[in-house]
Structures are given as C-alpha cells and as structure tokens.
C-alpha cells in the first residue's frame, strides 16, 4: 500500500500546506498549522442519471426548491421566503443562548405541517431532547430524533427517512471516517459539513447546522464552513436577560443584515413583533444622565436608552467605563468635549452604558453618549420625549449618519419630540457648541 500523504492544515482558516510553516500563508496566524492525513482524491464511479451531470438551466425544475414555512412568520420574513429545500443554514451562538430551543421549536412547527423532520444531536441524549420538546409542546410523530456523534449514522437516517428538514446539533461534535483527528478540528468539521450538505442537496432536504463560537463571538472552525452554506445566522444576547437577537449575516435567498428580537419564555422563543420601544421599558426620564438614541441595526430602527454617570473621583487617574459599546469611543468623545466645550473631566469618573444589555456599534450612537454625559455632568435631565442621533467627529462637528429618513420616520411614528439630529440636507454642519446651547441654554 502507498504511504498516506501528509498535509498541514491551518486551524484558524483551513488553508492547506504541503510542509509545516510557522505562519499561515493565508490568515497570517502563527503556529496554527497542524499535520493531517490528506483525503483520498479518487472519486468513485457514479451511475448515469443520478442528477450530477450538466444540463440546461431552463430544464431545471423549480417546484423541487419551492420554499416552505418554518412555522414562525417573522423568521420566514427574515430568511427571505422561508426554508428552501436543498439549502444549508449555519446558526451560531454562545452556549446556553437558546440555539437548541429555537431549532427544536422550528422542527416541531415544521413537523406539525405534516413534513418529516430529523433532529440529530451529538450533545444530548434522546430523553433530554424529548423532555425539552415536551416542555415546548412540540412532540409530534413526524419529528424524528437520533443521538449520535457519527455523521454516517446521521446520513443513514437522512437517506432512510428523507426528511424535509434536518437539524444537526452541533457540527463540532460530529466525526467522519473520511477525516483524521478529534471532533471539532478543521478536517473533521470540513468533512462532516461536506458530506451532510452534499447528501441533503441531492435529496432536497433543508439542512441546519449548529456551530460553536469562539471567545470573541465569531463562529468556530474554518471560514470555509461559512462559504459552503447558503445562510449564516447568529443568535446573540445576555443569558441573564430575557431577550435574544437573531442576526442574518449571509443570505442567498433574502436580505442580509436582518434582525429579529425574541423573548425567552418557558414555552420557547416568542417573537417581539415591534421591538422599537422594547428596550425602553421601565425608563424614568426625570433622571439626569439618560438619553434616547434612534439606532439602526440591520434594517430595523430601535429606540434605545443610553445612560451615563459623572461622579467625583478619589483616584489619581479618573476611571472610564463603557458597557454596550467600545470604551475607546468613550475616550474619544470625552477628549472632544474637553477640547471643544472647554470642560474639565480630570476630577470625575465617567461610566456609560447602553440600556437593556444591547451592544451597538454604529456611529449614530455618538450624539446620544454626548447627551447623556452632559446631562449627568450638569445634573439636568433631558426632555422626556427627546431622541437624538448623529456622529461626532474630532473637530466637534456633528455629521449625518446612514438611514436618516428611516430613523426620522420611526421617531415621528413613536411620538418623540424634540427630534435632534444633524442637518442631513446641508451636509451636517452642526457643532457641539450649538448642541449644548440648545440642550442646556448655556
């Protein structure tokens, strides 16, 4: 027998090299190339008429890939038209965030439509899955389950039952005989995903893969996995909070950067149809140091509270803390306020956060942070129904941000007044000095 050929695969990006290198030539990460046995490239003979030969596109039937509903109308809208037969979805999120609950809920709703659904788990036992399905009220004869860590067992169940939807939880726990190494490494993840996607596309079965995430929140495993699937979804949120955010980062069948807000309840995930003011619950506008920003996440405007506390410090170096946004943005905005408004923050600690446990990255948050800091600094509450948005540059200018008309229309619909924003029509020439006079008449 010929000696197996050895290659080196990057554990970060999945790039291959014939020899070991200290730095990956693709992602430039250090000490990430690990040796693996190269897979056998010889392709088995295929029977004629198995659907893998080239054919004119006009002769490809459309009915076989007609989308069907997931049972959650809001989720169908976010995905485009629903679940597409033969497509692959990848959903990631932190442990305990609710991925298995949401997918078991979707699997049960699809099974209630009379479609066969297969739920394959490598992390739980069948009694555990049954207990959660019973709690969610999703027990149905059409909902099949298998507990295994061998992808061959999952493929056998898919071929035998030909389900409309197959959920694999999770891809990092599955192993394939075509790859070497422990579950979760680059070779195993690639081999498992490839075999599952190939078989599901051949049978017209919708495949949902659950993926783990790294400590910085990105999907674990090779980036090739994201390119192989049709849709990439992330489920985010704080496990101590009741809400969850579902974001769509990639979608071949619908819009990208969509957002869906769920509330975690005993009976599963419940969609919040209008989350515009959901994050303003129990807000007391009579207190200083709070401001409301009309933020845009994806294509959805959200009214979110920004809080700030300016307190006298007893430390040699004042403390600066930010929750829900980058602390470097807080440092930058405080430097601009000190320079342009002649304020002295050298004797105070400043704490700022985004209410509701959200994390916002967009530039329109700048003006809300400035408003909250100034309100706490002067100890003067802002108007009860005031909403702001705008980007603050280093020169003290307030610049317009994207989706201005979307923000303004939502703010008027919710009854906010006054609505403070940069002059989008004239290029945003407002200054922080004018803004401070407008707020506090100083």
N, C-alpha and C positions, 0 to 999 in steps of 0.2 A: 504493500500500500504506500501511496505517496505521503510524504510528511506534510501534516497540516500547515498551511501558510499562516504566519502570524502577522497581524497588523496592530497599529496603535490608534486608539480612538479617544478623542477629547471628551471628557466627562461633562464639559460645560456646553459645547455647541455641537458635538457629534462629528466633527471633522476627522478624517482618517489620514494616517501617515504610515508609510512602509517602514519607517525607522523611528526610534524614540527621539523626541526633541524636548528640550527644556521649556520652550514656549510654543503654544499652539499657533500655527501659521494663519488661522482664520480669525479667532477671537482674541488672540494675543494673551491668553491667560497662562500663568506659569504652573508647571508641574501638574498638568491635568491629563496628559496622555497616558492611557493605561493599555497594557497588551491584551489582545483578544484573538481568538481563532477566527480567521476570515471565513465567512459562509461559503458554501459550495455554490458557484455561479452557474452550474449546469442546470438548464431548465428542463423539466420533464416534458415529454411529448403530450400535446393536448389533442383532444378529439376534435374533429371538424364539426362546425356548427355549435360551438359552446359559447358563442357571443363575444369572443375575443378577437375576431377578425375585423379588418377595416370594412366599413360600409358607409354609403352616402348619408349625410346628416338628415336629408329630407325623408329618409326611410326609417329614421329612429322614432319609435312610438313615444308619444308624450304622456299617454294615460298612465304608464307604469310609474311615473315620477310625479304624480299629482299630489300636492301637499295635503295632509290631514291634520286635524286639530289636536292639540295637546291636552285639551280639557280646561285650560286657563287662557281665556281670551286675550288678556293683556300680554301673556307670554307669546302667544301666536303673533300678536302685532309687533312685538319687539324682534322676533325672529324673522319676520317678513310675512309669510303666509302660513306658518305652522311648521310641522315636521315633514321633511321631504324624504321619501323613500330612497334608500341608497346613499344618503348623506351621512357625514360624520360630524359629531359635535364634541367639543372638549370643554369641560367645565372644571374650573379650579377654585380653590379657596382654602382658608386656614382650617385646621382640624376643629370640629365642633361648630362650624359656622352654619350648617344646615344643608349641605350638598346632598347627602343621602336622603334626608327627609323630603326635600323638594323633588328629587328624582323618583323616589318611591311614590310620592303623591301623583306625579305626572304619569308614571307607569300604571298606577291604579285607575286613573281617569281614562287613559287610552284603553285599558282592558275593559272598562265599563262600556266602551263603544262597540264591543264585540270583536276587537282585534287581539291577537295573541301577543303577549309581551313577555320577554325573558329578562329577569333581573339576576345578574351574576355578581356575586360578592366574594372577594378574597380577604375581607377584613372582619366579617361577622359570620355567625352560624345561622342556619335556617330558622331555629326558634327565635333568635333575636330579630331577624327580619320579619318573621310572622308577627311578633309582638308589636313592632312599630307599625306594620301595616294595619293591624287590628286597631291600634290607637288612632290611626289616621282614617279609619273606616274605608280602607282600600282593598279588603280581601275580596277576590273575585276568581272564579275558576280559570279565567283566561290569563291570569297573572302567574307565570311560572317563575321559579327561583332555583338557583343552583349555587352551592357554596364550594368553591374550589380555587386553587392558585395555579392550575394548569390551563393554559389557553386552549390546549387540544380538547379538554372537556367542554369548554365554552363553545368551541366551534362545532363539536359534535351535537350539542344541544340546539345550536342555531340551524344546522342542516336538517336535523330530525323534525323540529317543530316549526321552522320557517316563520319566525315571529315578525310582526310589523315593526316592533321596537325592541332593541336590545340595549340594556344598560350594563356597563362593566365598571364595578366599583372595587378597587381602582386599578388603573393600568400599571401602577408601580408595584402592585402585589402579584401580578401575573408573571409566569415564566413560560418560555417556549423552548422546545427541544432543538430549535434551529439556532439558538444562541447560547453562548457560554456565560458563566458568571452568576452572581446573586440577583434576586429580583430587585428591580429598580435601577440597575445600571443602564448605561446608554444602549448597549447591544440588546439587552432584554426588552427594554421599552420599545425600541425601534422594531424588533422582530414581532412582538405581541401586537403592536398597533397596525403593522403592515398586514399581518395575516387576518386580523379582525376586519379591517377596512376592506380588504380585497374580497373576502367572503360575503360581507354584508352588501357591498355594491353589486356583487354578482346576483344575489338573491333579492335585491330591492328592499333591504331591511335598514331602517334608521338606526345608527349606532351612536350611543352616547358614552363617552369615556370620561371617567372622573380622574383628575390629575392632582397630585400633591403640589404644594407651593413651597418655595424656599423662605428663609427668614426675612428677606426683604419683600416678600409678597409676589414674586414672579413665579411662573409655572416651572416646576422642576422638570428635569430631563432635557433631552436635546431639543433645540429650537425647531429641528426638522419635524417634530410632532405637531407643532402649530401650523406648519405649511401643509401637512398631509390632510388635515381635517378641513371641513367647509366653514365651520363656525367655532369661534373661541369665546367662551363666556367666563366671567369671573363673578363669584359671589363674595361680597365684602361686608364688613360691619364689625361692630364690637360685640363679643359674645355676652357681655354684661348688659347690652341694650336689646330691645325687642325688635328693632328694625334690621332689615338686611337690604343691601343694594346689589342688584344684578346688572352687570355691565356687559355689553357686547362689544368686543374689540375687533372681531373679524367676522364678516358675514357675506357669503357668496350669494345668498338668496334674499337679502334685505339690507336695510340701512345699517351703518356702523355707528359706534359711539352712542348707542341707545341705553337708556337707564330705566330700571324698574325697581320699585320700592315694595318690599314685603314686610309684613309684621309677623313675627314668630309667635304662634299660639299653640295651644295644646293639641288642636286638630290639624296642625300643619301650617304651611305658609299661606297667609292671606294677603292678597294684593291690595295696596293702598292706591285707589283709583286716582285721587288728586292729592299728590304729596306736596303741593305748592306751599301750604302753610303747616304741614305736619310737624316740621322741626321748630315751630314757634309756640308749641303747646306750653301752657303754664308760664308764659313770659310776663314779667312785671315791667311795663315801660316807664314806670315812675322812678326807677332807679337809674342812677348815673352809670356810665361805663358800658352801655349796651347800644348797639346799632343793628339795623336790619339791612342785609345786602340781598339784592336780587341776583343770585348766582345762576349760571347755566352749566348744567352737567349733561354732556351729550347734546340732545336737542330739547331738554326739559328744563324750564326755569323753576328755581326753588327759592323761596324766601327763607333765609337762614339768619339766625341771630349770631352776632359777633360780640364777645364780651372782653372787657379789659379792666384791669385793676392797677392803679398807680398808687403806691403806698411808700411812705418814708422808709428809707433803708438804714440799717445799722452796720452794714458791711462796708469794707473798704472799696470793693468792686460791686456796684449795683447788679442785681440779678435780673436776667431777661429770660422769660419762659414763654413758649408758644405751643399750643395743642391744636391740632387740626390743620396746621399749615407749617411751612418751613420756617424755622426760627431765624434763618438768615434774612428772610423777608422782613421780619420784625426789626432786626438790627438796622437794615437799610432804611426803612420808613422812619425810625426814630432819629437816625442821623439827618435825614432830610428835614424833619420837623425842627430839630435843633438849629440847623443851618438857616432855613428859610423863614421860620417863625420866631427865631431868637429865643427859644425855650431852653431851659436848663433841666435835663433829666439826670444830672450827675448825682443827685442826692435821693433818688427814688428807685424802688424796684418796680418793674413793669411786667405784668402777667397778662397774656392774651390767649383766647381760645375760641374755637368755633362751637357753637351750641349744638347739642344733640348727638355728639360723637362723630360728626361728619369730618371728612378730610377734603379740603378744597385747594386746588392748585391754580385756578385761573387768575389772571391779572386784575379782573374786576373787583377782587376782594380788597385791594389796596385802600380804597377810599373808606370802606367800612372799618378797617383796622384803625385808620387815622381818626375817624369819627369817634370810635369807642375810646381810644386813648385820650383824645382831647376832652371828651365828656367826663372821663374819670379824673383827668388832671385838674380841670376846673370845677369838678363835682357838680356839674349841671346836666340834668337829664335831657335827652334829645326829644323832639316832638314824638308823640305816641305812634303816629302812623307814618313816620318818615322812613323812606327807603333810599338807599344810595348804591351806586356802583361807579367804578372808574379806576384807571391805572394811574399811579403817581410815579413820575419819573424823577431823576436825581436833581433836576432844576426846579422842582416844586410845581411843575405843570401837571394838570390833571388831564389825561388823554382818554379818548373814547376807546371802548373795547368792542369785541365782536358781539353779534346778536343783539344790537341795541334795540331794534324795534320789537324783538321778541320779549326782551326784558320789560320794555316800557308798556307794551300791551298787557302783559301779565300783571304788572304793578297797578295799572288802572283798573283792571278787572277785579283785583282783590281789594280795591278801595284805599290804596296807600296815597297819602298826601301830607307833606310835600314829597315830590319825587326829585331827588337831587342826582344829577349825572352830568358829565362833561358835555360840552356843546358838540354833538356829533356832526352837525351840519357844517360848522365852520372849522372843523379840524381839532376841536378840543383845546381851546386856549385858556381855559380856566386855571387859576392859580390857587395854591393853598392859602394864601393871604386872603383872597376874596372869599374862599370857602369858610375860613374861620370867622370872618366878619358876618357872613350870612348865618352861621350857626349860633354864635355867642354874642354878636353885636359888640365886638371888642376892637 
